[in-house]
Amino acid sequence: MAERARIAPAWLATVVLVTLNLRPFLTAVGPLTPAIQAHTGLSLQALAWLTLLPMALMGAGTWLAPAVLHRVGARSTLALALTLLALGCALRLVPAWLIATAALCGVGVALVQGVLPGLIKLHTPRHVAPMMGVYSAALMGGGALGAQLSPLALQWGMDWSGALALWSQPVLAAL
């Protein structure tokens, strides 16, 4: 009887920690929109760029991820991606850079999304389906956390920019 290959706990934790961070920066914006708009005076059309720009960059930037992976390797690509994401979230403390932070986050996520599924297939070839299930669940779970915890941060006394910048902390933990 052949022994089943096991999924290394460290690899599973890496996939979950990295993937949980790919959506909160997007989903936190919606519930905080009234506070952001009241402070910045941005129109709803301008605020839409906080989600539109990263989504566009995530789509287009994913095509560039294999080239970055080939040039600097998997670990460096993921480190670069998470650094861009953490920086983008942290810089949300500076309202004037809000749209630029959306771009940083979008590029960071594009790199992860262009590389991590391939790494999952490479590192766990006998468990692709369950690992992609974990990836998808963590992606959705991170989005839910962003939407749920960001408004609570306002109730806990943070301002909107602090509630958005808060999402740099779990990214740093994943690094």
N, C-alpha and C positions, 0 to 999 in steps of 0.2 A: 504494500500500500504506500503510495507516494505521500510524502509529508507536504502539507500545505504551506506555502510561503506566507510569512507573517508580515504585516505592515509595521515598520519600525515606529514606536511611539513618538520619537523625536520628529520624524518626517510628518506624521499625522498632526502633531502639534504645530509644526511649521506651516503646513497648509492651512490649518484653521486660523492661526494667529495672523498670517498674512492676509488671507481672504476676508476675514472679519472687517478689515480696515478699508476695503475697496468701495464702500457705499455710504458710510455715515456722513462724509463731507457733503454729499449730494442731498441726502434725505433730511439733514438737519436744517437746510435752508427753508423749506416749505413752512414748517411750523413757526419759524422765527421771522418770516417775511414781514409781518406788521411792525415788529420792533426794528428790523433793519431799515425798512422804508421810513419809519418815523425819524430815525436818527440821521440817515444819509440823504433823504429826500429823493432817492432814486425812484423812477417810475417803475411800474410793473414790467414794462418792456425791457428796461435796463436790468432789473433784477432777474429776469429770465435768463440772462447771460450767465448767471451763477450756476445754472444747471445745463443750459444749452452748450456752452463752450466746452466744458469737460466731456460731455457726451460725444460731441463732434470729435474732439481730440482722442477720446477713447476708441472711437471707430477708426479714425484715420491712423492714429499712432500705433495701433496694434500691428499694422503692416510693417512698421519699422523695427519692431521688437526683435525679430530674428536676426537682423543685421547687428543690433547692439549685442545680443547674446553671442553671436559669432565673434564679435570683436573683443569683448571684455569677459565673457564667460557668465555662467548662470548666477553664481553667488554675487558677483559685482553688479550684474544687471538688476537683480532683486534689491540689493543694497541701494543702488542709485534710485530705483523706483520708489522705494520706501522713504528715502531721504527727500525726494521731491514732494512726496505726499505729506510727510511730516512738516516740511518747510511751508508748503502751501497752506496747511491747516494752521500752523503757528502764526503765520503772517496775517491771518484774518483779524488779528488784534489791531491791525492798521487799516482802518476803513478805506483809505484812499487806494489801497492795493487790492481791494476785494475782487475785481475782475481778473487781475493777474494771478491771484491765488487760485482761482478756478482753473486757470490754464496749467499751473504747476501741478495741481492735483490730477487733472485730466491726463497729463503726460505720464505722471507716475503710475496711475492705474492702467494706462494703455500698455506700458512696459510689462507690468505684472500679468495682465490678461493675455498678452501675446506670448508669454514665456511659461507661466505656471502650469497650464494644462498639458503642455508638452513634457514638462518635467515630471508631472504626475504619471504620465504614460511611461516615461523612461524609468522612473524609480519604483513604480509599482505596476509592472506590466500584467500581473495576474489579478490585479484588483482595480483596474481602471474604472469600472462602473461604480463600485462603492466609493472610491476616492473622488470621482467627479460628483457623486451625490453629496459627499462631505463638502466639497468645494462650493457647490450650488447652495447648499443649506447655510454655509457660513457667509456666503455673499448676501443672501436674503436676510439672515440674522443680523448682520452688520447694518444693513439698511434699516431694519426695524429698530435697532438700538439707536441709530442716529435720529430717527423721527420721534422716538419716545423719550430719550434722555435729554435731548437739547432743550425742549420746553421746560423740563424739570430744572435744568441748570438755571434758567431765569428765575424760577420760584425759589431756588436756593441762594439767590442774591447775585448771580453773575449777570453781566450785561450780555447783549446778543453776540458781540464780538468774542467775548470770553467763552460763551457757549459753543461758538463755532471753532475757536482755537483749541478747545478742550480735546478735540478729536486728534490732535497731534500726539497726545500721550499714549494711546494704545498703539499707534504706529511706531513710536519709539520703543515700546515694549516688544514689538515684532522684530525690530531691527536686531 
